[in-house]
């Protein structure tokens, strides 16, 4: 069920389609932006928008229209609005990092990923709320039922994209923060390989030596828009030492002949039968597309969660020293930290060895569908692939009888976002072909 009005066809367009319409002159950037600003006003009850400056947004859109009229070269996102999680800097706009003490912080430069989308012609529409509930933004509501949580922490992004307040957005993911809200709200989300996208301009600042899990990635209503955005934001920037100039295959990659391992279980955790059914449907769909599919869980699921909890026991100030109070003390000794890093490496090697016989893993995103605030699912299905540094895509493949989205997760080998996106595209097309739209 929806408690906001069904938007116009233009608001439901994918980012790529909006770019085509603007480039052809069928619609102006100013018109597209105005529609989205009106939609954001209508979506205020969702509490997903952290900040916007309508006058600045309109000016930027008009500038994009003048550039097109003057015959200037147009970027792939020329005139298309996009939103940004309030952990990424937008020049001159507030970026609180989900902390009240930073609510007046205004950076003077865009985050690298934001600047790259702007350089491609995109128009920054607004900043979105971080976390499903916080002292900075309050409670963010699910787009289909206000009693439910949208998941987190890229909560506002997933909500606004699902409710057609934005066609495309940038989020971040350390253990599931793009993938969980994308699955709960019914949109597509990509967690790239660490190092694929520079972290410059993420606030709180990420130290990739202390936190190699956190990545910046896109959310959208269509898988193809994830690939478009990834191509634009990836690559070294001369500031983030962890960002590398890794090549990217054609998107979407062909999937015929790929080896797919799927599973839908967790030790000591009940998984919603609707999610189990969705994973099985997705496995059969990939088999029908020519993949070699088998049911097998990768090793070390319990170990991955133990490692994740140990990581969270370290003071976040070790990697986010601009955010946490000074003087935070780790609950782990130096020897325990060293042992943790050793065990982390062993886990990664075990999972990578498993991937020698699997090009793709297919599994749930969480054990449940969107739930009331405080009862969200865990990260047991998502955190392992953050620890292992593997790319993952969330794609919607179903709905419950109550209308709640059901998503699945597609994981590929490191640097093979093209493969994960290729499999996700097949699933999206099959779901649409089954009458879901």
GIMO-V108321 format. One line per field, one symbol per residue. ss: DSSP state (H for helix, E for strand, L for the rest). psi: psi as a letter, one per 30 degrees, with the letter a starting at -180 (. if undefined). Layout:
ss=???
psi=???
This chain:
ss=LLLLLLLLLLLLLLHHHHHHHHHHLLLLHHHHHHHHHHHHHHLHHHLLEEELLHHHHHHHHHHHHHHHHLLLLLLLLLLLEEEEELLELLLLLELLLLLHHHLLLELLLLLHHHHHHHHLLLEEEEEELLLLEELLLEELLLLLLLLELLLLLLHHHHHHHHLLLLLEEEEEELLLLLHHHHHHHLLEEEELLLLLELLLLELLLLLLLLLLLLEEEEEELLHHHHHHHHHHHEELLLLLLLLLLLLLLLLLLLLLLLEEEELLLELLELLLHHHHHHHHHHHHHHHHLLLEEEELLLLLHHHHHHHHHHHHHLLHHHLLLLLLLLLLLLLLLHHHHHHHHHHHHHHHHHHHHHHHHLLEEEEELLLLLLLELLLLLLLLLLHHHHHLLLLEEEEEEEELLLLLEEEEEEEELLLLHHHHHHHHHHHHHHHHHHHHL
psi=lkglkklleeffkleeeeeeeeefgflleeeeeeeeeeeeefgeffhfkeklieeeeeeeeeeeeeeeefglkklfgjfkkllkkhgkkkkflkjfggkefgfgkjlglkleeeeeeefgfljjelklkkkfklfefakkkkffjfflkfllfheeeeeeeeggfkfklkalkfggfeeeeeeefhlkkkjlkkfekkgkgkkkkkjfefigeklkllklfkeefeeeeeeeflllggejffklhklklkkkkkfkfkkkkllhlkkgkkkkfeeeeeeeeeeeeeefggljkljkkllgeeeeeeeeeeefflkffffhffelllgkkkfkleeeeeeeeeeeeeeeeeeeeeffgkfkkkllelflakllkfgllagffeeefeefhkkkkkkkglklffgklkllkjkllkgheeeeeeeeeeeeeeeefggf.
